[in-house]
Amino acid sequence: MKKQIKRREFLKKGSAVALTGSTLILGCGSQPGGDTAAIHSNKRFEWNMVTTWPPHFPVMGEGADMMAQWIDVMSGGRLKIRVYGGGELVPALETFDAVSQGTAEMGHGVAYYWAGKVPAAQFFAAVPFGMNAQQMNAWLYSGGGLKLWEELYTPFNLVPMPAGNTGMQMGGWFNKEINTTDDLKGLKMRIPGLGAKVIARAGGSPILTAGGEIYTNLERGVIDATEWVGPYHDYLMGFYRIAKYYYYPGWHEPGPVLELIINKQAWESLPQDLQEIVRTAAARANVWMLSEFESKNNEYLQKLIREEHVQVRKFPQVVLTALRRYADEVIEEMIS
């Protein structure tokens, strides 16, 4: 980035929607994990977690399930969490509002899904040509990023924390070759976050849909291309059956963070030991999901090439150079 983002300006711009939103719930006087936490250590809690993933979805959905199990075990049964896949309790992309309003106590998803409500949230998911997974962890855990994230979500009555990472992604599935930026013009592509703004700058038409809708949309021609995650997940999703070319690198998401969001009043009702158990489970999920993707991606990339005869292509340098320039322009506009 060519400009340095000032803390106050960043938070002001990122949470501007909250100041006029009808779902705003004030109550910002207490810090997450602050003095209002309940002291009755024997009290039992039963919570609901909504997610943006289909039920028990490989890795992401499994990670949410495992978090609930770990919390149950570590708390000795004092905090039990029922996990709902996207669409079971609320639609996948309404997870943010559901937790903010208290329909559910917890949610699991990715911050760029809420870009329309909190534009700055995208910086806590993935930045095109930005930090990889380990660098994101370093910034969030040790570089002040988590504190900034908590401040950004406070007006929305939410407490966020990292709870997963996919690692470096692939560039996406296409039914035509991408040789120049002209090939991106008019392209209807499923892509979220800041990457969507970059594709739009290149002349494409970004479309945001939940994961469970992508295959059908690509098969029916609602979209011409899609990004998702990487070889392991993309193989399970079956995209190789309906798209010819598999491009890399994933310039748009070099290390996307998955988030756990918690309703602020629910969080403050927990005693401190249960809060620490939740944080520990989220951190463990962060490591587990990244490790799971990293360990399986190469195996499934080889399966795609050798068994399914997928044509793996690298984006031409001229395309990557242009996309990086567009990314710089998009970010400059957001912070100016």
N, C-alpha and C positions, 0 to 999 in steps of 0.2 A: 504494500500500500504506500502511496506517495504522501498521504496525510496521516498525521497521528490523531487517533480518536481520543477526544477528551472525555473523561469518565462521565461528567454530568451531562454533556451533550448526547453521548451514547445512550444513557439511560432515559433521557428526556425524549429522544426520538423513538427509541424502542418501545416505550410504554405509553406513547401518546394516545393510542386507541383506548387504553384503560380509563383515561380521564373522562371519556364521554360514553363508554360502554355501559349498557343497561345491566350487565351482570357483575359490575364492580362491587366487591365486598371489602369494605375498609376494615382495617384491623392490623395496621402495620407497626404498632407500638412495640411489639415483642419480636425479638430476633428468633429465627428457627432454633429450637433447642434451648430457649431462654428460660426465664424464671417462672413462667406460668405452667411449665410441664407438671403433670400430676405426680403426686408423691405416693399414691397408693399402689405400691409395687405388686400387690396380689390381684389387682383388678384385671379382668380379662376383656379382650377386645376382639370383635369380629368385623373385619373390613372386606370391602370389595375392591378389586383392581380391574379396570377396563384397559384394553390394549388396542393398538392399531393393527394387530396381526390376526389372521384367522386362528381359530382355536388350536392350541398345541402346535403351532407353526414351527417347523424345524429351526432350531437355534434361537431365534428371537422369541417366539411363543414359548418354546421350551425353557428359555432363560427366565421368562416371567414366571412360569410354573415353578421352576427351581427356586427362585427367590422366595416365593410363598412357602415352599417346603423348608428352606433353610431358616426362615424367620420363625416358623412354627417350632422347629427343633431347638433352635438357640434360645427361644423364649420359654421353653417348657410348656408350650401350648397356650401361653398367655395372649399371644397375638396370632390369630388365624386369619388368613387372607384367601378369599375365593377369587380366582382369576377368570375373567370373561374375555373371549376373543372378540375382535371387531364385529359388530352387528348383533352380538348376543344380548347385551344390555343396552348399549348405545351404538350408533354408527361409528365406524373406525375413526373417521376424521372429526368426530365430536368429543373425542377423549379429553381434550384440553378443557372444554366448557364443562363437561360432566364432573371433572375433579374440582375445577374452580368453584362450581356451584354447590358441591357437596353431594351430588347424585352418587358418586363413588368416592372413596377416600384416597385411592391411588390410581395412577395411570402409567402405562409404559408405551413409549413411541419414540418419535424423533422430532426435535424442536422445529425443523423447517416446515413441518406440516402446519404450524400455527403462524406462518409468515404474514398472513392477512391480518392477524390480530396483533402480533408482536414482531414487527419487521426485524428487529435486532436479534431475535431468537435464533435466526439462521446461523449466526456466528458461533453458536454453541452446538451446532450440528456438523456442518462442513462448509469450508470455504474453497471455491475452485482454485486449484494450484496452490493450496494452502498446506496446513500442517497434517502430518500423518498421525496414526493412532497414538504412538508413544509421545509425540510432541503435544497432542491434544491433552493427554493425561498429565503431562508435565505442567502445562499451562493451567489446567483446571485444579489439580491437587496442590501444586507448589508455586504457581505463578500468579495467583490471585483471580484466576478465571472463575472459579466456583463462587466466590464472594460476589463478583459482578453479576453472575447469573442469578444468584439468589435475590439481589437487589432488583434486577430486571423483572422477575416474576412476582415480587411482593405485591404490586398493585392488583395482581390477578388472583390473590389469595392462594398462592402456590409455593411450595418448597421443592426445588429441583435438585437432582444429583445424577452423575453419570451412572449408567447401568447397562453398558454394552458398547461394542464397537465392531464394525464389520471388517476393519482393515481396508487397505487399498482396494477400490472397486474396479470393475471392468468398465469400458466405455459405452457398452450397450449393444443391442441387437438391431440390425438394419436389414431391409430387403433390397437395398441398393448400395453400391460402393460410394464411399465418401472420399473424393479425390481433391476437392477444393471447397471453399466455403459456399460456393454457389450450390453445392449439393445439399446444403442445409436450408436453403431458402424454401419456404413453404412446407417444410417437413413437420408433420404432426408427431411430436415425440412426448412420451410420458417421461417427465423428469421434474423433480421437485426443487425447492430451495433456490439458492443463488444461481445454481446451474441452469434453472429454467429461465432466469432473466438473461443469462448469457446466450442461450439458444435463441431467445426472442430478439436479442440484439443482432444476432447473426441472420435474422430473417425467418427463423423457424417459428412454429406454433407449439409452445410447451403446454402440456396437459397434465393435471394432477389427478391421479386416481389411487385408490387403495390397492394394496398388493393383490388381493383376491380378484380384482377386476381386470388385471393387465392382460392375461392370456386371451381372454375372450375379446377384449378390445383390439388386440393386435391381430387376432385371427379374423375378425370381422372387418378390419380396415378402418376402425374408428381412430386408430393411431397407426403411423407408418414405422415407428421405431420405439424402443423402450430401453431405459437403463433399469437395472434392478440392483444386484449386489455383486456377485462374483461367480466363478464356475460351479461351486458346490450348490448354491441356492438356485442358480439359473438352470442347472441341469434338472433339479427337482421340479422347477416350475415348468419345464418342458419347452422353453422358448426355441430350442434347436429344431423343433418340429415345424415351426411357422415363420422362422426368420433365417436368412441365408448367411449373413455376415455377422461376425462377433468381433467388435472393435475394442482396442485398448490404446492407451491407459485410461483409467477413470479420472480424468482431469477434474471433474466436477465434485468428486467426493474422495479425497485421498485418505481420509481417516474419520468417517462419520461416527459421531457419538450418539448412542441411544440413551434416552433419559427416563428416569423414574420421577414422576411428579406426585406430590402429596398435598392434599387439602390442608391449608395452614391451621385451621382450627382443630382438625383431626390430629395433625402432627403435634400441636401443643398440648393435646390431651394425653399424650403418651408420657410415661415416666422416662427419665433420662436413659436408663439402661435399655429400654425398648427402642428408643431413638437410635442408640448406638448399634443395636442389633440390625435395625433396618439399614443404616449406613454400611455396615459390614457386609450384609447380604448384597446390596447394590454394587459395592466394590468387587465382591467375588464374582457377580454376574458380569461385570465389566471385563474382568480377566478371562472368565470362562468363554464368553461369546467370541472374543477376539481370538483366543487360542483355538476354538473349534473351527472358525472360518480359516485361519491360517493353516491348520493341519490338514484340511480337506480340499482346499481350493486347487492345489496342484494335481492331486489325484483325479479330480473331476474335470479339470481342464484336459488332461490326457484322454479321459473317456470321451469327452466331446469331440476331440480331434480324431482319435483312432477308431472309435466305435460309431460315432454319429456323423463323422466326416464334415464337421463344422469348419468353415473357412474363417480362421482367426486373422484379423488384419490390424495393423498399427495405423492410427490416424497419421496422415502425412504431416510433416513438420510445419508446412505452410498453414494447415488447418489449426494445429495446436498453437502456433504463434498468434494467429488471428483470435482464437478463443481466449488466449491469455490477455490480449489487449482489450477485448470486450469485457473480460472479468474485471480488469483494473478500472475500466470506465464505470461499470455497474457499481462497484464498491465506492468509488469516488463520489458518485451521485448520492449514494445512501448516506454518506457521512458528511456531505457538504451542506 
